[in-house]
Amino acid sequence: QVQFVESGGGLVQPGGSLRLSCEVSGDTYSLRQLAWYRQPPGKQRELVADITSDGRINYGDSAKGRFAIARDGAGNTIHVYLGMNDLEAEDTAVYYCNDKDFLRSWGPGTQVTVSS
Protein backbone atom coordinates (compact mmCIF):
# COMPACT_ATOMS: atom_id res chain seq x y z
CA GLN A 1 0.00 0.00 0.00
CA VAL A 2 1.21 3.50 -0.83
CA GLN A 3 0.17 6.77 0.80
CA PHE A 4 0.53 10.30 -0.54
CA VAL A 5 0.47 13.47 1.56
CA GLU A 6 0.77 16.79 -0.22
CA SER A 7 1.71 20.13 1.33
CA GLY A 8 3.00 23.60 0.49
CA GLY A 9 -0.02 25.16 -1.18
CA GLY A 10 -1.45 28.54 -0.34
CA LEU A 11 -2.62 31.89 -1.63
CA VAL A 12 -0.18 33.68 -3.92
CA GLN A 13 -0.38 36.71 -6.17
CA PRO A 14 -0.04 36.40 -9.95
CA GLY A 15 3.61 36.13 -10.87
CA GLY A 16 4.49 34.58 -7.53
CA SER A 17 6.08 31.24 -6.68
CA LEU A 18 5.34 28.21 -4.56
CA ARG A 19 7.06 24.91 -3.84
CA LEU A 20 4.85 21.91 -3.25
CA SER A 21 5.98 18.76 -1.47
CA CYS A 22 4.59 15.27 -1.50
CA GLU A 23 5.58 12.61 0.99
CA VAL A 24 5.16 9.13 -0.43
CA SER A 25 5.26 6.30 2.07
CA GLY A 26 4.55 2.60 2.27
CA ASP A 27 5.43 0.14 -0.47
CA THR A 28 7.55 2.64 -2.38
CA TYR A 29 9.84 -0.03 -3.85
CA SER A 30 7.25 -0.72 -6.57
CA LEU A 31 7.06 2.89 -7.67
CA ARG A 32 8.81 3.94 -10.87
CA GLN A 33 7.10 7.02 -12.23
CA LEU A 34 5.64 9.61 -9.87
CA ALA A 35 3.57 12.53 -11.02
CA TRP A 36 1.89 15.73 -9.95
CA TYR A 37 -1.71 16.25 -11.02
CA ARG A 38 -4.07 19.15 -10.46
CA GLN A 39 -7.80 19.67 -10.49
CA PRO A 40 -8.99 23.22 -11.20
CA PRO A 41 -12.43 24.23 -9.88
CA GLY A 42 -15.17 22.59 -11.91
CA LYS A 43 -12.73 20.76 -14.18
CA GLN A 44 -11.22 17.31 -14.47
CA ARG A 45 -7.92 16.33 -12.96
CA GLU A 46 -4.97 16.79 -15.31
CA LEU A 47 -1.33 15.77 -15.42
CA VAL A 48 1.13 18.53 -14.56
CA ALA A 49 4.51 16.75 -14.57
CA ASP A 50 6.06 13.36 -13.94
CA ILE A 51 9.46 11.96 -13.06
CA THR A 52 10.88 8.45 -13.20
CA SER A 53 13.10 6.79 -10.62
CA ASP A 54 16.10 7.40 -12.90
CA GLY A 55 15.30 11.09 -13.30
CA ARG A 56 13.54 11.33 -16.65
CA ILE A 57 11.03 14.18 -16.62
CA ASN A 58 7.96 15.09 -18.60
CA TYR A 59 5.89 18.26 -18.33
CA GLY A 60 2.35 19.00 -19.37
CA ASP A 61 1.87 21.97 -21.67
CA SER A 62 0.71 24.21 -18.83
CA ALA A 63 3.87 23.56 -16.82
CA LYS A 64 6.59 23.87 -19.44
CA GLY A 65 9.05 26.64 -18.68
CA ARG A 66 7.47 27.57 -15.35
CA PHE A 67 7.39 24.44 -13.18
CA ALA A 68 10.11 22.04 -12.06
CA ILE A 69 9.59 18.55 -10.66
CA ALA A 70 12.14 16.73 -8.52
CA ARG A 71 12.29 13.71 -6.24
CA ASP A 72 14.51 12.39 -3.50
CA GLY A 73 14.50 9.79 -0.76
CA ALA A 74 14.73 6.04 -0.69
CA GLY A 75 13.47 3.10 1.26
CA ASN A 76 10.00 3.50 2.66
CA THR A 77 9.72 7.25 2.11
CA ILE A 78 10.12 9.29 -1.07
CA HIS A 79 9.55 13.00 -1.54
CA VAL A 80 8.38 14.57 -4.76
CA TYR A 81 8.54 18.31 -5.23
CA LEU A 82 6.97 20.76 -7.62
CA GLY A 83 8.51 24.21 -7.90
CA MET A 84 6.13 26.67 -9.53
CA ASN A 85 7.13 30.07 -10.83
CA ASP A 86 5.30 32.88 -12.62
CA LEU A 87 1.98 31.60 -11.35
CA GLU A 88 -1.21 32.56 -13.12
CA ALA A 89 -4.85 32.56 -12.10
CA GLU A 90 -5.30 29.50 -14.33
CA ASP A 91 -2.95 27.58 -12.03
CA THR A 92 -5.53 27.73 -9.24
CA ALA A 93 -6.33 24.13 -8.39
CA VAL A 94 -5.94 21.36 -5.86
CA TYR A 95 -2.61 19.66 -6.51
CA TYR A 96 -2.05 15.94 -5.95
CA CYS A 97 0.75 13.47 -6.44
CA ASN A 98 0.34 9.83 -7.42
CA ASP A 99 1.90 6.87 -9.17
CA LYS A 100 1.63 7.60 -12.89
CA ASP A 101 2.00 3.94 -13.90
CA PHE A 102 -0.81 2.75 -11.66
CA LEU A 103 -3.08 5.34 -10.02
CA ARG A 104 -3.59 4.63 -6.34
CA SER A 105 -5.80 6.18 -3.67
CA TRP A 106 -5.52 9.94 -3.79
CA GLY A 107 -4.11 11.93 -0.92
CA PRO A 108 -5.77 15.02 0.51
CA GLY A 109 -4.12 17.32 -2.03
CA THR A 110 -2.93 20.85 -1.40
CA GLN A 111 -4.86 23.93 -2.50
CA VAL A 112 -3.09 26.52 -4.64
CA THR A 113 -4.93 29.77 -5.18
CA VAL A 114 -3.47 32.45 -7.44
CA SER A 115 -5.26 35.74 -6.96
CA SER A 116 -4.56 39.39 -6.41
Solvent accessible surface area in square Angstrom, and as a share of the most:
residue,aa,sasa,rsa
1,Q,172,0.76
2,V,9,0.05
3,Q,78,0.35
4,F,6,0.03
5,V,81,0.47
6,E,10,0.04
7,S,58,0.37
8,G,38,0.37
9,G,29,0.28
10,G,30,0.29
11,L,134,0.67
12,V,22,0.13
13,Q,123,0.54
14,P,73,0.46
15,G,48,0.46
16,G,21,0.20
17,S,64,0.41
18,L,38,0.19
19,R,146,0.53
20,L,0,0.00
21,S,29,0.19
22,C,0,0.00
23,E,79,0.36
24,V,0,0.00
25,S,31,0.20
26,G,30,0.29
27,D,67,0.35
28,T,5,0.03
29,Y,163,0.62
30,S,66,0.43
31,L,11,0.06
32,R,105,0.38
33,Q,25,0.11
34,L,0,0.00
35,A,0,0.00
36,W,0,0.00
37,Y,24,0.09
38,R,11,0.04
39,Q,63,0.28
40,P,15,0.10
41,P,99,0.62
42,G,92,0.89
43,K,135,0.57
44,Q,158,0.70
45,R,79,0.29
46,E,68,0.31
47,L,54,0.27
48,V,0,0.00
49,A,0,0.00
50,D,2,0.01
51,I,8,0.04
52,T,7,0.04
53,S,73,0.47
54,D,102,0.53
55,G,41,0.40
56,R,150,0.55
57,I,81,0.41
58,N,75,0.38
59,Y,54,0.20
60,G,17,0.16
61,D,125,0.65
62,S,43,0.28
63,A,0,0.00
64,K,121,0.51
65,G,87,0.84
66,R,40,0.15
67,F,10,0.04
68,A,58,0.45
69,I,6,0.03
70,A,47,0.36
71,R,51,0.19
72,D,71,0.37
73,G,53,0.51
74,A,83,0.64
75,G,30,0.29
76,N,95,0.49
77,T,50,0.29
78,I,13,0.06
79,H,56,0.25
80,V,0,0.00
81,Y,35,0.13
82,L,0,0.00
83,G,21,0.20
84,M,1,0.01
85,N,84,0.43
86,D,81,0.42
87,L,1,0.01
88,E,72,0.33
89,A,58,0.45
90,E,124,0.56
91,D,1,0.01
92,T,26,0.15
93,A,1,0.01
94,V,39,0.22
95,Y,0,0.00
96,Y,26,0.10
97,C,1,0.00
98,N,0,0.00
99,D,3,0.02
100,K,73,0.31
101,D,78,0.40
102,F,134,0.56
103,L,95,0.47
104,R,60,0.22
105,S,93,0.60
106,W,84,0.29
107,G,15,0.15
108,P,98,0.62
109,G,13,0.13
110,T,14,0.08
111,Q,87,0.39
112,V,0,0.00
113,T,43,0.25
114,V,5,0.03
115,S,53,0.34
116,S,126,0.81
